[in-house]
Amino acid sequence: MPSPIHLHTVADLLARDHTLQLYCLRCDRWCQAPLEHLAAQGLADRPITALRFRCSRCGTLAERQLRPPELPPAQGTGWLEFRGTFPWNISEDNYQYNHYVK
């Protein structure tokens, strides 16, 4: 069984290449938390839940969103292969899903 990953501190996020995105609801604006800068200031062991970020424009407390590292590009051709019958009918006018019960 694989061991769980712990993403509790700034150092944990940096070690796993995760990012912490910040969102200001009032300004409808996203930015990325400066994790490397925080670690350089000695806050690497600080829990993520203890960090408070404010919008640089309006001062509103930012919402936080943890994001995993980006996936590498797919190595396949980009085509999917279906076997059997298709459970949908596609026409020019509409898209209709037909559920087949066997």
C-alpha positions in Angstrom: 0.0 0.0 0.0 1.5 3.4 -0.9 2.2 5.8 1.9 0.1 9.0 2.0 1.6 12.3 1.1 1.4 15.1 3.7 0.9 18.6 2.5 0.7 20.5 5.8 3.5 23.0 5.6 5.2 25.3 3.0 8.1 22.9 2.8 5.8 20.0 2.1 4.2 21.9 -0.8 7.7 22.8 -2.2 9.0 19.2 -1.9 6.0 17.9 -3.8 5.9 20.7 -6.5 2.4 21.8 -5.4 1.3 25.4 -5.6 -1.0 27.5 -3.4 -3.3 29.7 -5.5 -4.9 32.7 -3.9 -8.2 34.2 -5.0 -9.8 37.6 -4.1 -13.5 37.4 -4.3 -14.0 41.1 -4.3 -11.5 41.8 -7.2 -12.2 38.4 -8.9 -8.4 37.9 -9.2 -6.1 34.9 -8.9 -2.4 34.8 -8.0 0.1 32.3 -6.8 1.5 32.3 -3.3 5.2 33.0 -3.1 6.1 29.7 -1.4 9.9 30.0 -2.2 10.0 33.5 -0.7 8.1 32.3 2.4 10.6 29.4 2.9 13.5 31.8 2.4 12.1 34.0 5.2 12.1 31.0 7.6 8.5 30.1 7.3 9.1 26.6 5.7 7.7 24.8 8.7 4.7 27.0 9.0 1.4 25.1 8.6 -0.6 26.2 5.4 -3.7 26.7 7.5 -1.9 29.3 9.6 -0.9 31.5 6.7 -3.2 34.4 5.9 -2.9 36.2 2.6 -4.6 39.5 1.7 -5.3 41.0 -1.7 -2.7 43.6 -2.7 -5.3 45.7 -4.3 -8.2 45.8 -1.9 -6.9 44.1 1.3 -9.6 41.4 1.4 -8.6 38.1 2.9 -7.8 35.7 0.1 -9.2 32.2 -0.4 -6.6 29.5 -0.8 -6.6 26.6 -3.3 -4.0 23.9 -3.3 -3.0 22.7 -6.8 -1.0 19.6 -7.7 1.9 19.7 -10.2 0.9 19.8 -13.8 0.7 16.5 -15.6 3.2 15.8 -18.4 1.8 15.9 -21.9 0.1 12.7 -23.1 2.3 10.4 -25.1 -0.6 8.8 -27.1 -2.0 9.9 -30.5 -5.0 11.6 -29.0 -7.5 9.2 -30.4 -9.8 7.1 -28.3 -10.7 3.6 -29.3 -14.3 2.4 -28.6 -15.3 -1.2 -28.8 -18.9 -2.4 -29.0 -21.9 -0.2 -29.7 -22.0 3.5 -29.0 -24.5 4.5 -26.4 -25.3 7.8 -28.1 -26.7 9.1 -31.4 -25.3 12.3 -32.8 -27.1 14.2 -35.4 -26.7 17.8 -36.8 -29.5 19.1 -34.7 -29.2 17.6 -31.3 -27.1 15.4 -29.1 -29.0 12.6 -27.5 -27.8 10.0 -25.0 -29.5 6.7 -25.3 -29.0 4.4 -22.3 -28.9 0.7 -23.4 -29.9 -1.8 -20.8 -28.9 -5.4 -21.4 
